[in-house]
Structure formats: C-alpha cells, structure tokens
Amino acid sequence: MDINDDSPCNGVCRMKDNHCISCGRDYEDLAQWLYMSREARLDRMEQLKQVMTLNGVTNGNKKKLNTNTKN
C-alpha cells in the first residue's frame, strides 16, 4: 500500500455541506487534486489543516469540549 504524503485522504470519505468531514476538501479540491502540482497540494493541505483545526475537527471527528469545570 502506497502512502501519499501529498494527500489528506485517509479513506473515510463523507461529504457534508459540500466538504469531506474527514479531510476538509470540497468538490472543487477533489476534482482538481490530481492536476495540482505537489507544492500546490501541500500548500492546500496546510490550509485545510488550519481550517479543520479552527473548526475543532480532527480526523473527521469534532473535538469534545471539556465541560468539567472543577476549581
């Protein structure tokens, strides 16, 4: 099995609101991915990672907020 370091795909493809909930790519990204240069793919992956992190998503799962407020 080849591992591509220039693809955010982890094989858990599920689209919601026109974006994959696992990798963050939208339909346009998916359509253009194979035609993009390696550098462009790596740049886009960094952008997707930042957006997913800001949205509280890692590997397709929302981060659980710690609601335990012990003082």
C-alpha positions in Angstrom: 0.0 0.0 0.0 1.4 3.4 -1.0 1.2 6.2 1.4 0.9 9.6 -0.2 2.2 12.4 1.8 0.7 14.9 -0.6 -2.9 13.9 0.0 -5.1 14.5 3.1 -7.3 11.5 2.2 -7.4 8.9 5.0 -10.1 6.7 3.3 -13.0 8.0 5.3 -14.8 9.9 2.6 -18.1 11.5 3.8 -19.4 14.7 2.3 -21.4 17.2 4.4 -22.2 20.7 3.3 -20.0 20.2 0.2 -16.9 19.3 2.2 -15.5 16.0 3.2 -15.8 15.8 7.0 -12.6 13.8 7.2 -10.1 15.7 5.1 -11.9 19.0 4.6 -11.6 19.1 0.8 -14.6 20.3 -1.2 -15.7 19.1 -4.6 -13.5 21.6 -6.4 -10.5 20.3 -4.5 -11.3 16.7 -5.3 -11.8 17.5 -9.0 -8.5 19.4 -9.3 -6.3 17.4 -6.9 -4.6 15.2 -9.5 -3.9 18.2 -11.7 -2.3 20.3 -9.0 1.5 20.4 -8.5 2.9 18.6 -5.5 3.7 22.0 -4.0 0.2 23.3 -4.5 -1.3 20.1 -2.9 1.0 20.5 0.1 0.0 24.2 0.4 -3.7 23.3 0.2 -3.2 20.6 2.8 -1.8 23.1 5.2 -4.8 25.4 4.6 -7.2 22.6 5.1 -5.5 21.6 8.4 -5.7 25.1 9.7 -9.4 25.4 8.8 -10.2 21.9 10.3 -8.3 22.9 13.5 -10.2 26.2 13.8 -13.5 24.3 13.3 -12.5 21.9 16.1 -12.3 18.9 13.8 -9.6 16.3 13.8 -9.7 13.2 11.6 -13.4 13.8 10.8 -14.4 14.0 14.4 -15.4 17.1 16.4 -13.2 17.6 19.4 -15.0 17.0 22.6 -15.1 20.1 24.8 -14.1 19.7 28.4 -17.1 20.8 30.3 -15.8 19.7 33.6 -15.1 23.0 35.4 -13.5 21.9 38.7 -11.9 24.8 40.5 
